[in-house]
Amino acid sequence: MHHAATQTREIADRKRTQAELRRLEADYRAFFENNPLPGWVIDTQSQKFLAVNEAAIRHYGYSRAEFLTLTLSDIEQPVDAGFSVASLPRRRHLQKNGASIEVEIVSHPAIGPPPREFVLVNDVTESSERLNLALLASRTGIWTLNAASGTLLWDALAREIFGFPGNGSAAGFDDLLAAVHPPDRELVSRSILEASPNRPDVAIEYRVVWPDTTLHHLYMRGQAFFDDAGKLARVVAVSRDITDQRRLEEQFGHSQKMEAVGRLASGIAHDFNNLLTVILGYTTVVHAKLDTSDPLRRMIAEARHAGEQAALLTGQLLAFSRRQAIQKEALDINDRVRGLADMLQRLLGENIELRVALDESLFPVIADAGQVNQVLMNLVVNAQDAMPNGGRLSIETSAIQRDSGDVGLHGVRPAGRYAMLAVTDTGSGMSAETQRHIFEPFFTTKDSSKGTGLGLATVYGIVQQHGGWIDVASEPGHGSSFKIYLPAARAAPAGSPTAITQPAAARRTGTILLVEDQAAIRMLLEDVLSEVGHHVLAAPDGRGALEIARESRNAVDLLITDVVMPEMSGPDLASQIMPLRPSMIVLYMSGYLDHALLQRGAIGQGTAFLQKPFLPESLLSKIDELLSARR
């Protein structure tokens, strides 16, 4: 009886279990059939579809009967085929009409046999398209690598970024590597193929060579996926063209280097100008005291001439560093070109044809006439050296209106109205690498006997000092074109240091407070001034000058001070002395003009100024002019 009762309970339990399984199967089938997401059951070994729901039929466009004749690989993009869901949860599928969709897949084992898997599919194409629009806006392309087959799937922008034509056949990893700049190929290959499950992220910067041979910088960031055995299965990556960014960084670095070189050049020029002031001063004094028959007179004259040549070199350094005193006025560039045309033709000789084309609507500019002439002369001489066997030199002007600004290789190019001066030759031309360095002081491709390497550096400095910029276009064997852009005049020029004038008819004398931190210059100027009758009160610095101004009972007619001195600048000294000596005149002198002093207006319109090095007669003439104007 006990055994029969046990069997009865087991039969009842079995029936309840079977009923529960039938109910669960019905619930499972209802969940499967009515699920809004496409779903199917596949044979995990053959990858054949065993069942599909209505959502899959609607979404993919196949009938149920058609689905049951297919395998999973029939609806997958080739680059994604063969990967398990675990190793590749996001992939691309093909609908019956050939449309490609991007999907995310979840799966779990289903009740068999045979071994089977239940799969649900979420179409993320729309969100992927939004992502693609964002990538398009940022110039970022997407590509996917099937590591097993070496096949690649590119989007249109990725093909463009790598330099492949839209209808090209580049579809493999070898095609990608072929586009990479040879020195970077090992880096790209190693970074991708040596990724590991512990380090699946890939982030590198490399270069590609387009069919037109231009070099482009790309930044790639990707994710490597691995199969169940830990073997590389797939790489999904984005590549962004950062060529413009790298170009801007290079241009910024170049401008920083030029600024640093300019500071160094101005410092060297300042020190040399102080030395040359002493050399030129004493050679001039000694030369004047020697009898015309004295053989030493000729030697001293040669020494002074050498000093004057050295002064021209330091002047070019100061022009490059934009710390040279200039006298700006309203100018017509066309007039400057017309005035120099005949001389330029004689300079060029008979084997170089000079052509001049001037825009009569050219805007006037505010500029230093002498420096504009120097820019034109330097460019013409540079062009002449590039045409040793003759050629053609063209000078043209044009009125330019720029509605927006940008950055060029040699500096910022703001929006506005400009007068453009172009000098174009048919000479030997320059490589891109040479063009990067042509405005650096002492850089030259010529023989050492043909120049110092300061000609174009001087042009650069003058143009920068006038608020303009330079564009250069050149190719080896195809000549060069230099285009100078100077801002159009808006109003009368802002104040600039006063230029040296001609000597006065009669010598004026007075009491002069001389402030110079360089002892040799101070002694020279004391000798020169005392010899012509001036009463000189000398001080080595601003503090000493203030002490003299407070204690001296003599009226001080003129303060002569260096601009750049330790502890206290010349303008700062003048501002402290003027309340004590309100009728005193101020004359500044310097080997260069400090930008900070110029920016805060310490040296401006009506300011008397002498650029070192200067000759004694220039100093005495300037003093005569100032004292005469006072009386």
C-alpha positions as CSV (number, residue, x, y, z in Angstrom):
1,M,0.0,0.0,0.0
2,H,2.8,2.4,0.9
3,H,4.6,1.7,-2.4
4,A,1.3,2.3,-4.4
5,A,0.8,5.6,-2.6
6,T,4.3,6.7,-3.4
7,Q,3.8,6.0,-7.1
8,T,0.6,7.9,-7.1
9,R,2.3,11.0,-5.6
10,E,5.2,10.7,-8.1
11,I,2.7,10.6,-11.0
12,A,0.9,13.6,-9.7
13,D,4.1,15.5,-9.2
14,R,5.2,14.6,-12.8
15,K,1.9,15.8,-14.2
16,R,2.1,19.1,-12.3
17,T,5.7,19.6,-13.5
18,Q,4.7,18.9,-17.1
19,A,1.8,21.2,-16.8
20,E,4.1,23.9,-15.4
21,L,6.6,23.3,-18.2
22,R,3.8,23.6,-20.8
23,R,2.7,26.8,-19.1
24,L,6.2,28.2,-19.0
25,E,6.7,27.2,-22.7
26,A,3.5,28.9,-23.6
27,D,4.6,32.0,-21.7
28,Y,8.0,31.8,-23.3
29,R,6.5,31.5,-26.8
30,A,4.1,34.3,-26.1
31,F,7.0,36.5,-24.9
32,F,9.0,35.5,-28.0
33,E,6.2,36.0,-30.5
34,N,4.8,39.2,-29.0
35,N,8.1,40.9,-28.2
36,P,8.4,44.3,-30.0
37,L,12.1,43.6,-30.5
38,P,13.1,41.3,-33.4
39,G,14.1,37.9,-32.0
40,W,15.1,34.4,-33.2
41,V,16.3,31.0,-32.0
42,I,19.4,29.7,-33.8
43,D,21.3,26.5,-33.9
44,T,24.6,27.4,-32.1
45,Q,26.6,25.0,-34.2
46,S,25.2,25.6,-37.7
47,Q,24.0,29.1,-37.1
48,K,20.7,28.3,-38.9
49,F,17.5,30.0,-37.9
50,L,15.2,27.7,-36.1
51,A,12.4,30.2,-35.2
52,V,11.8,33.9,-35.7
53,N,9.2,36.2,-34.3
54,E,6.8,38.6,-36.1
55,A,9.0,41.6,-35.2
56,A,12.0,40.0,-37.0
57,I,9.9,39.3,-40.0
58,R,8.6,42.9,-40.2
59,H,12.0,44.5,-39.4
60,Y,14.2,42.5,-41.7
61,G,11.7,42.0,-44.6
62,Y,12.0,38.2,-44.9
63,S,9.0,35.8,-44.6
64,R,9.1,33.1,-41.9
65,A,9.8,30.5,-44.5
66,E,12.7,32.5,-46.0
67,F,14.2,33.1,-42.6
68,L,14.2,29.4,-41.9
69,T,16.4,28.8,-45.0
70,L,19.0,31.3,-43.9
71,T,22.0,31.3,-41.5
72,L,23.1,34.1,-39.3
73,S,26.0,35.0,-41.7
74,D,23.4,35.7,-44.4
75,I,22.2,38.8,-42.6
76,E,25.5,40.0,-41.2
77,Q,28.0,42.4,-42.7
78,P,31.1,40.3,-43.8
79,V,33.3,42.2,-41.4
80,D,31.2,41.0,-38.4
81,A,30.6,37.4,-39.6
82,G,31.9,34.6,-37.4
83,F,32.0,36.4,-34.1
84,S,30.0,35.2,-31.0
85,V,27.6,37.6,-29.4
86,A,29.8,37.8,-26.3
87,S,32.8,38.9,-28.3
88,L,30.8,41.3,-30.5
89,P,27.6,42.5,-29.0
90,R,27.2,45.4,-31.4
91,R,27.3,44.7,-35.1
92,R,25.8,45.5,-38.5
93,H,23.0,43.5,-40.2
94,L,21.6,43.6,-43.7
95,Q,17.8,43.7,-44.3
96,K,16.3,41.9,-47.3
97,N,16.3,45.2,-49.3
98,G,20.0,45.6,-48.8
99,A,19.8,48.3,-46.2
100,S,22.5,48.2,-43.5
101,I,21.4,48.6,-39.9
102,E,23.4,48.7,-36.7
103,V,22.1,46.5,-33.9
104,E,22.9,45.5,-30.3
105,I,22.3,41.9,-29.4
106,V,21.5,40.0,-26.2
107,S,21.3,36.3,-26.0
108,H,21.1,33.3,-23.7
109,P,20.9,29.5,-24.1
110,A,17.6,28.1,-25.0
111,I,16.2,24.6,-24.3
112,G,17.4,22.1,-26.8
113,P,18.3,19.8,-28.4
114,P,20.0,20.7,-30.7
115,P,22.1,23.3,-28.8
116,R,20.4,26.6,-29.4
117,E,20.5,30.2,-28.5
118,F,17.7,32.7,-28.0
119,V,18.5,36.2,-29.4
120,L,16.9,39.6,-29.1
121,V,18.0,42.4,-31.4
122,N,17.8,46.2,-30.7
123,D,18.1,48.5,-33.8
124,V,20.4,51.4,-32.8
125,T,20.8,52.8,-36.3
126,E,19.0,56.1,-35.5
127,S,21.2,56.8,-32.5
128,S,24.2,55.7,-34.5
129,E,23.3,58.1,-37.3
130,R,23.1,61.0,-34.8
131,L,26.6,59.9,-33.6
132,N,27.7,59.9,-37.2
133,L,26.5,63.4,-37.7
134,A,28.5,64.6,-34.7
135,L,31.5,62.7,-36.0
136,L,31.0,64.3,-39.5
137,A,30.9,67.8,-37.9
138,S,34.2,67.0,-36.1
139,R,35.8,65.6,-39.3
140,T,36.0,62.1,-37.7
141,G,35.7,58.9,-39.7
142,I,34.8,55.4,-38.4
143,W,36.3,52.1,-39.6
144,T,36.1,48.5,-38.4
145,L,38.7,45.8,-38.9
146,N,38.0,42.0,-38.9
147,A,41.3,40.8,-37.6
148,A,40.8,37.2,-38.9
149,S,40.1,38.1,-42.5
150,G,41.9,41.5,-42.6
151,T,38.8,43.1,-44.2
152,L,37.9,46.7,-43.4
153,L,34.5,48.4,-43.3
154,W,34.9,52.2,-43.8
155,D,32.4,55.1,-43.7
156,A,32.7,57.7,-46.4
157,L,34.5,60.2,-44.2
158,A,37.1,57.6,-43.1
159,R,37.9,57.0,-46.7
160,E,38.2,60.7,-47.3
161,I,40.5,61.2,-44.3
162,F,42.8,58.4,-45.5
163,G,42.8,59.9,-49.0
164,F,40.9,57.1,-50.8
165,P,38.5,58.1,-53.5
166,G,34.8,57.5,-52.8
167,N,34.6,54.7,-55.3
168,G,37.9,53.1,-54.5
169,S,38.5,49.5,-53.7
170,A,40.5,49.9,-50.5
171,A,38.9,47.3,-48.2
172,G,41.7,45.6,-46.3
173,F,44.2,46.3,-43.5
174,D,47.0,46.3,-46.1
175,D,45.3,49.2,-47.9
176,L,45.1,51.2,-44.6
177,L,48.8,50.6,-44.0
178,A,49.7,51.5,-47.5
179,A,48.1,55.0,-47.0
180,V,50.2,55.5,-43.8
181,H,53.4,57.6,-44.0
182,P,56.2,54.9,-44.2
183,P,57.9,56.0,-41.0
184,D,54.6,55.6,-39.1
185,R,53.5,52.2,-40.5
186,E,55.2,50.1,-37.8
187,L,53.6,52.2,-35.0
188,V,50.1,51.8,-36.5
189,S,50.5,48.0,-37.2
190,R,51.9,47.3,-33.8
191,S,49.3,49.4,-31.9
192,I,46.4,47.6,-33.6
193,L,47.6,44.0,-33.9
194,E,49.3,43.8,-30.5
195,A,46.3,45.0,-28.5
196,S,45.4,42.6,-25.7
197,P,42.4,41.9,-23.5
198,N,44.2,43.7,-20.7
199,R,44.9,46.7,-22.9
200,P,42.1,46.8,-25.5
201,D,42.2,50.6,-26.0
202,V,44.2,52.0,-28.9
203,A,45.1,55.7,-29.1
204,I,47.9,57.0,-31.5
205,E,48.8,59.9,-33.7
206,Y,50.2,59.1,-37.2
207,R,50.5,60.5,-40.7
208,V,48.9,59.5,-44.0
209,V,50.0,60.4,-47.5
210,W,47.2,61.3,-49.9
211,P,47.4,60.5,-53.6
212,D,48.4,64.1,-54.3
213,T,51.4,63.5,-52.0
214,T,50.2,65.9,-49.3
215,L,50.9,64.8,-45.7
216,H,48.0,64.7,-43.3
217,H,48.1,64.2,-39.5
218,L,45.5,61.8,-38.0
219,Y,44.5,61.0,-34.5
220,M,43.1,57.5,-34.0
221,R,41.2,56.1,-31.0
222,G,39.9,52.6,-31.1
223,Q,38.7,49.6,-29.1
224,A,39.9,46.0,-29.7
225,F,37.5,43.1,-29.1
226,F,38.6,39.5,-28.5
227,D,37.0,36.0,-28.9
228,D,36.4,33.6,-26.1
229,A,40.0,32.3,-26.5
230,G,41.4,35.8,-26.0
231,K,42.4,36.2,-29.7
232,L,42.0,39.5,-31.4
233,A,38.7,39.4,-33.3
234,R,37.8,43.0,-34.2
235,V,38.9,46.6,-33.9
236,V,36.5,49.5,-34.1
237,A,38.2,52.9,-34.4
238,V,37.6,56.5,-35.2
239,S,40.2,58.6,-37.0
240,R,40.2,62.4,-37.0
241,D,42.2,64.7,-39.3
242,I,44.1,67.0,-37.1
243,T,46.3,68.5,-39.8
244,D,45.0,72.0,-39.3
245,Q,45.4,71.8,-35.6
246,R,49.0,70.7,-36.0
247,R,49.6,73.4,-38.5
248,L,48.3,76.0,-36.1
249,E,50.5,74.6,-33.3
250,E,53.5,74.7,-35.7
251,Q,52.7,78.3,-36.7
252,F,52.3,79.3,-33.0
253,G,55.6,77.6,-32.2
254,H,57.3,79.4,-35.1
255,S,55.9,82.8,-34.0
256,Q,57.1,82.1,-30.5
257,K,60.6,81.2,-31.8
258,M,60.6,84.3,-34.0
259,E,59.7,86.4,-30.9
260,A,62.4,84.8,-28.9
261,V,65.0,85.4,-31.7
262,G,63.7,89.0,-31.9
263,R,64.3,89.5,-28.2
264,L,67.8,88.0,-28.5
265,A,68.5,90.2,-31.6
266,S,67.3,93.4,-29.9
267,G,69.4,92.6,-26.8
268,I,72.5,92.0,-28.9
269,A,71.8,95.1,-31.0
270,H,71.4,97.2,-27.8
271,D,74.8,96.1,-26.5
272,F,76.5,96.7,-29.8
273,N,74.9,100.1,-30.3
274,N,76.3,101.2,-26.9
275,L,79.7,100.0,-28.0
276,L,79.4,101.6,-31.4
277,T,78.3,104.9,-29.8
278,V,81.7,105.0,-28.1
279,I,83.6,103.8,-31.1
280,L,82.0,106.2,-33.6
281,G,82.1,109.1,-31.1
282,Y,85.8,108.9,-30.3
283,T,86.8,108.2,-33.9
284,T,84.9,111.3,-35.0
285,V,86.4,113.4,-32.3
286,V,89.9,112.2,-33.0
287,H,89.4,112.5,-36.8
288,A,88.3,116.2,-36.3
289,K,91.4,117.0,-34.2
290,L,93.9,115.5,-36.6
291,D,95.6,117.6,-39.3
292,T,94.5,116.8,-42.8
293,S,98.0,115.7,-43.7
294,D,98.3,113.3,-40.8
295,P,98.4,109.7,-42.0
296,L,96.4,108.6,-38.9
297,R,93.5,110.7,-40.2
298,R,92.9,108.2,-43.0
299,M,93.1,105.2,-40.6
300,I,90.7,106.8,-38.2
301,A,88.3,107.5,-41.1
302,E,88.4,103.8,-42.1
303,A,87.7,102.8,-38.5
304,R,84.7,105.1,-38.3
305,H,83.5,103.8,-41.7
306,A,83.7,100.2,-40.3
307,G,81.7,101.4,-37.3
308,E,79.0,102.9,-39.5
309,Q,78.7,99.6,-41.4
310,A,78.3,97.8,-38.1
311,A,75.6,100.3,-37.1
312,L,73.7,99.4,-40.3
313,L,73.8,95.7,-39.2
314,T,72.5,96.5,-35.8
315,G,69.8,98.6,-37.4
316,Q,68.7,95.6,-39.4
317,L,68.5,93.5,-36.2
318,L,66.4,96.2,-34.5
319,A,64.1,96.3,-37.6
320,F,63.6,92.6,-37.3
321,S,62.9,92.7,-33.6
322,R,60.5,95.7,-34.2
323,R,62.4,97.9,-31.7
324,Q,63.7,100.5,-34.1
325,A,62.6,104.1,-33.8
326,I,60.4,105.0,-36.8
327,Q,58.7,108.2,-38.1
328,K,55.3,107.3,-39.4
329,E,53.3,109.4,-41.8
330,A,50.5,109.0,-44.4
331,L,52.1,107.3,-47.5
332,D,51.0,106.3,-50.9
333,I,52.8,103.0,-51.6
334,N,52.4,103.7,-55.4
335,D,54.4,106.9,-55.0
336,R,57.2,104.9,-53.2
337,V,57.3,102.4,-56.1
338,R,57.3,105.1,-58.8
339,G,60.1,106.9,-57.1
340,L,62.3,103.9,-56.9
341,A,61.4,102.3,-60.3
342,D,64.3,103.8,-62.3
343,M,66.9,103.0,-59.7
344,L,65.6,99.5,-59.3
345,Q,65.9,98.9,-63.1
346,R,69.5,100.1,-63.0
347,L,70.1,97.8,-60.0
348,L,68.6,94.8,-61.8
349,G,70.6,95.2,-65.0
350,E,69.6,94.4,-68.5
351,N,69.1,90.7,-68.1
352,I,66.1,91.1,-65.7
353,E,62.9,92.7,-67.0
354,L,61.0,94.9,-64.5
355,R,57.3,95.1,-64.7
356,V,55.2,97.5,-62.6
357,A,51.4,97.3,-62.2
358,L,49.9,99.8,-59.7
359,D,46.4,99.9,-58.4
360,E,45.4,103.5,-58.5
361,S,42.6,102.9,-56.0
362,L,45.2,101.7,-53.5
363,F,44.5,102.7,-49.9
364,P,47.1,105.1,-48.2
365,V,48.9,103.7,-45.2
366,I,50.6,105.1,-42.1
367,A,54.2,104.1,-42.4
368,D,57.8,105.1,-42.2
369,A,58.8,106.1,-45.8
370,G,62.4,105.1,-45.3
371,Q,61.5,101.6,-44.0
372,V,58.9,101.1,-46.8
373,N,61.7,101.8,-49.3
374,Q,64.0,99.4,-47.4
375,V,61.3,96.6,-47.6
376,L,61.0,97.1,-51.4
377,M,64.8,97.3,-51.9
378,N,65.4,94.1,-49.8
379,L,62.8,92.2,-51.7
380,V,64.1,93.3,-55.0
381,V,67.7,92.4,-54.1
382,N,66.5,89.0,-52.9
383,A,64.7,88.4,-56.2
384,Q,67.7,89.5,-58.2
385,D,69.9,86.9,-56.3
386,A,67.4,84.2,-57.2
387,M,67.7,85.0,-61.0
388,P,71.5,84.9,-61.7
389,N,70.8,84.1,-65.4
390,G,68.1,86.7,-65.8
391,G,64.3,86.6,-65.7
392,R,61.4,88.8,-64.9
393,L,60.6,90.8,-61.8
394,S,57.1,92.1,-61.2
395,I,56.0,94.7,-58.7
396,E,52.3,95.3,-58.2
397,T,50.0,96.9,-55.7
398,S,46.4,96.2,-54.9
399,A,43.7,97.4,-52.5
400,I,42.5,94.4,-50.4
401,Q,39.4,94.1,-48.2
402,R,39.5,91.1,-45.8
403,D,36.1,90.3,-44.2
404,S,37.5,87.7,-41.9
405,G,40.9,86.9,-40.2
406,D,42.9,83.8,-40.1
407,V,46.4,82.6,-39.3
408,G,49.1,82.1,-42.0
409,L,52.5,80.4,-41.9
410,H,54.2,83.7,-40.8
411,G,51.6,85.2,-38.5
412,V,48.1,86.4,-37.8
413,R,46.2,87.9,-40.7
414,P,43.3,90.1,-39.3
415,A,40.3,91.3,-41.2
416,G,40.3,94.8,-42.5
417,R,41.4,97.1,-45.4
418,Y,45.0,96.7,-46.6
419,A,47.4,98.0,-49.2
420,M,49.1,95.0,-50.8
421,L,52.6,95.2,-52.3
422,A,53.7,92.2,-54.2
423,V,57.2,91.4,-55.5
424,T,57.3,88.3,-57.8
425,D,60.2,86.8,-59.6
426,T,60.8,83.9,-62.0
427,G,63.9,82.7,-60.2
428,S,64.9,79.5,-58.5
429,G,62.1,79.3,-56.0
430,M,62.2,77.8,-52.5
431,S,61.2,74.5,-50.9
432,A,58.6,74.4,-48.1
433,E,61.3,73.8,-45.5
434,T,63.3,76.9,-46.6
435,Q,60.1,79.0,-46.5
436,R,59.7,78.1,-42.8
437,H,63.0,79.7,-42.0
438,I,63.5,82.6,-44.5
439,F,62.6,85.4,-42.0
440,E,65.0,84.1,-39.3
441,P,68.0,86.4,-38.7
442,F,71.2,85.1,-40.4
443,F,69.4,82.3,-42.2
444,T,70.5,82.3,-45.9
445,T,70.8,79.8,-48.7
446,K,73.3,82.1,-50.5
447,D,77.0,82.0,-50.5
448,S,78.5,83.8,-47.5
449,S,79.9,86.5,-49.8
450,K,76.5,87.5,-51.0
451,G,74.8,88.6,-47.8
452,T,74.4,88.4,-44.0
453,G,71.0,86.7,-43.9
454,L,69.4,89.8,-42.5
455,G,67.6,91.1,-45.6
456,L,64.3,89.2,-45.3
457,A,64.5,89.3,-41.5
458,T,64.6,93.1,-41.7
459,V,61.5,93.0,-44.0
460,Y,59.7,90.8,-41.6
461,G,60.5,93.1,-38.6
462,I,59.5,96.3,-40.5
463,V,56.2,94.8,-41.7
464,Q,55.4,93.5,-38.2
465,Q,56.2,96.9,-36.6
466,H,53.7,98.5,-39.0
467,G,50.9,96.0,-38.0
468,G,51.0,94.1,-41.3
469,W,52.0,90.6,-42.4
470,I,53.7,88.7,-45.2
471,D,52.5,85.9,-47.4
472,V,55.0,83.8,-49.4
473,A,54.3,81.5,-52.3
474,S,57.1,79.6,-53.9
475,E,58.1,76.2,-55.4
476,P,61.6,75.1,-56.4
477,G,62.1,76.0,-60.1
478,H,59.0,78.2,-60.3
479,G,60.0,81.5,-58.7
480,S,58.8,83.2,-55.6
481,S,56.1,85.8,-54.7
482,F,56.3,87.9,-51.5
483,K,53.1,89.8,-50.7
484,I,53.2,92.6,-48.1
485,Y,50.0,93.6,-46.5
486,L,50.0,97.0,-44.6
487,P,46.8,98.3,-42.8
488,A,45.0,101.1,-44.6
489,A,45.3,104.6,-43.0
490,R,42.4,105.5,-40.7
491,A,43.7,108.7,-39.1
492,A,46.8,110.7,-38.6
493,P,49.7,108.6,-37.3
494,A,50.0,108.1,-33.5
495,G,53.0,109.8,-31.9
496,S,56.4,108.5,-32.7
497,P,59.8,109.6,-31.5
498,T,61.1,112.7,-33.3
499,A,63.6,112.2,-36.1
500,I,67.1,113.7,-36.1
501,T,67.1,117.1,-37.9
502,Q,69.8,119.1,-39.7
503,P,72.2,121.0,-37.5
504,A,71.1,124.4,-36.3
505,A,72.8,127.6,-37.7
506,A,74.2,128.6,-34.3
507,R,75.4,126.6,-31.3
508,R,73.3,127.0,-28.2
509,T,74.8,126.2,-24.7
510,G,73.2,125.4,-21.4
511,T,73.2,123.2,-18.3
512,I,72.7,119.6,-19.1
513,L,71.8,116.7,-16.7
514,L,73.3,113.6,-18.4
515,V,72.1,110.2,-17.2
516,E,73.8,107.1,-18.7
517,D,74.5,103.8,-17.0
518,Q,77.4,102.9,-19.4
519,A,80.5,104.6,-18.2
520,A,82.3,104.8,-21.5
521,I,79.3,106.5,-23.2
522,R,78.8,108.8,-20.3
523,M,82.5,109.9,-20.4
524,L,82.3,110.4,-24.2
525,L,79.2,112.5,-24.0
526,E,80.7,114.6,-21.1
527,D,83.7,115.3,-23.3
528,V,81.7,116.2,-26.4
529,L,79.3,118.4,-24.5
530,S,81.9,120.2,-22.4
531,E,84.1,120.9,-25.3
532,V,81.4,123.0,-27.0
533,G,80.6,125.0,-23.8
534,H,77.8,123.1,-22.1
535,H,77.8,122.7,-18.3
536,V,77.4,119.0,-17.7
537,L,76.0,117.3,-14.6
538,A,76.5,113.6,-15.0
539,A,74.9,110.7,-13.2
540,P,75.2,106.9,-13.7
541,D,71.6,106.1,-12.8
542,G,68.2,107.5,-12.0
543,R,68.8,107.8,-8.3
544,G,72.0,109.8,-8.8
545,A,70.1,112.1,-11.2
546,L,67.3,112.7,-8.7
547,E,69.8,113.6,-6.1
548,I,71.5,116.1,-8.4
549,A,68.2,117.6,-9.4
550,R,67.2,118.1,-5.7
551,E,70.5,119.5,-4.6
552,S,71.9,121.5,-7.5
553,R,71.2,125.3,-7.4
554,N,71.8,125.6,-11.1
555,A,68.9,125.8,-13.5
556,V,68.9,122.6,-15.7
557,D,68.0,123.3,-19.3
558,L,68.1,119.8,-20.6
559,L,67.9,116.2,-19.3
560,I,69.6,113.7,-21.6
561,T,68.9,110.2,-20.4
562,D,69.1,106.6,-21.6
563,V,65.7,105.0,-22.0
564,V,66.6,101.5,-20.7
565,M,68.5,101.5,-17.4
566,P,68.6,99.3,-14.3
567,E,66.1,100.0,-11.5
568,M,64.6,103.1,-13.1
569,S,63.9,103.8,-16.8
570,G,64.5,107.1,-18.5
571,P,60.8,108.0,-18.7
572,D,60.3,107.1,-15.0
573,L,63.2,109.3,-14.1
574,A,61.8,112.2,-16.2
575,S,58.4,111.9,-14.6
576,Q,60.0,112.3,-11.1
577,I,62.3,115.1,-12.1
578,M,59.8,117.3,-14.0
579,P,57.9,118.5,-10.9
580,L,61.3,119.6,-9.5
581,R,62.4,121.2,-12.8
582,P,59.2,122.0,-14.8
583,S,61.0,124.1,-17.4
584,M,63.5,121.4,-18.3
585,I,63.5,119.7,-21.7
586,V,64.0,115.9,-22.1
587,L,66.0,114.1,-24.7
588,Y,65.9,110.3,-24.7
589,M,68.6,108.1,-26.3
590,S,68.7,104.3,-26.6
591,G,70.1,101.4,-28.5
592,Y,66.5,100.2,-28.9
593,L,63.0,101.1,-27.9
594,D,61.5,98.9,-25.2
595,H,58.0,97.7,-26.1
596,A,56.6,98.1,-22.6
597,L,57.5,101.8,-22.7
598,L,56.0,102.3,-26.1
599,Q,52.8,100.5,-25.1
600,R,52.2,102.7,-22.0
601,G,52.9,105.8,-24.0
602,A,56.0,106.8,-22.2
603,I,57.7,107.7,-25.5
604,G,55.2,109.2,-27.9
605,Q,54.4,112.2,-30.0
606,G,56.7,115.2,-29.6
607,T,59.2,113.2,-27.7
608,A,62.8,114.0,-28.6
609,F,64.8,110.9,-29.2
610,L,68.2,109.8,-30.6
611,Q,68.8,106.2,-31.7
612,K,72.2,104.8,-30.7
613,P,74.7,104.7,-32.2
614,F,74.8,108.4,-33.2
615,L,77.6,110.8,-34.1
616,P,78.6,113.6,-31.9
617,E,77.4,116.2,-34.5
618,S,74.0,114.5,-34.5
619,L,73.7,114.9,-30.7
620,L,74.9,118.6,-30.8
621,S,72.5,119.4,-33.6
622,K,69.6,117.9,-31.7
623,I,70.5,119.9,-28.6
624,D,70.7,123.1,-30.6
625,E,67.3,122.4,-32.1
626,L,65.7,121.8,-28.6
627,L,67.3,124.8,-26.9
628,S,66.5,127.1,-29.8
629,A,62.9,126.0,-29.7
630,R,62.7,126.8,-26.0
631,R,64.1,130.4,-26.3
